[in-house]
Amino acid sequence: MALGVREYRVGGDVTEKVDYVVTEEPLEIRVVHWDSGRLVTSRVAVTMRTPGYDFELAVGFLHSEGVVRSTRDVASVYYCTDPNEPQRFNIVNVQLDPNVTFDAESLSRRVFTSSACGVCGAASLEYVQKLCAIRPVGDFVIRREVIASLPSKLRGAQRFFTRTGGLHASGLIDVDGSILYVREDVGRHNAMDKLVGRLLLEGRLPASNKIVLVSGRAGFELVQKAVLAGIPMLAAVGAPSSLAVELAEKYGVTLVGFLRDNKFNVYSSPERII
């Protein structure tokens, strides 16, 4: 969105200019599922996001919550079709395959607790283990020079950040350092969900022997999303959290932090880096 603004310079002039700000709108995610032989629609979450790749975001979010595991679990994805709904393109319906069991009450409690920051570290780790008992596969080694080159590659692929300066990004990267996909969003979790949703819809999960690079810090939830997607290495421009390191160690994920200025820290599973 282009806006007219005033730029103030200390000891200098005040000038009129055009600035581009990132668009932020709510997205409601609904699950359409079978219950006692009939289709039921359940509202499960609302997230503030940058419009674009909404279907991937919805599916990626549901994957991180254990609702869907593969493309077979998703019958269809579509915007709200109710003509009386004024925000139809801010509502995405994910219809589940009839064979998928959906517990709306359990998901609602989990999403609310997570958003309210009321879930403890032990419970978080236990929940991930319940959803995913298998470690991501990462039978590769990568040179430190390749890792150091990734932030500039990601920045070059961020079409909207260059203009607005207000978006997070997640990039899926091959072991040779080539960028496969990049997704941007005002929310760093949304950017990761869009990436994972793309992989799920293409039938490319688990994403073994791949790397994900995030433009901010590496919190627990981003490592969780990587683990559930089967991604064995996560690199972040910023810092990791203690619980993120603990989860990465538990699942054998190589966790890289402070990746900038041709250096980085490795917090777990360093054997993949030479």
GIHUKA-V379187 format. One record per helix or strand of 2 or more residues. SS is the DSSP state (h for helix, s for strand). FROM is the first residue (numbers start at 1). TO is the last residue. If there is no record, write none. Layout:
ss->SS from->FROM to->TO
ss->SS from->FROM to->TO
This chain:
ss->s from->2 to->8
ss->s from->14 to->20
ss->s from->25 to->35
ss->s from->38 to->49
ss->h from->54 to->64
ss->h from->71 to->73
ss->s from->74 to->79
ss->h from->88 to->90
ss->s from->91 to->96
ss->h from->104 to->115
ss->h from->121 to->131
ss->h from->144 to->148
ss->h from->150 to->157
ss->h from->161 to->164
ss->s from->168 to->173
ss->s from->179 to->185
ss->h from->188 to->201
ss->s from->211 to->214
ss->h from->220 to->228
ss->s from->233 to->236
ss->h from->242 to->251
ss->s from->254 to->260
ss->s from->263 to->268
ss->h from->270 to->272
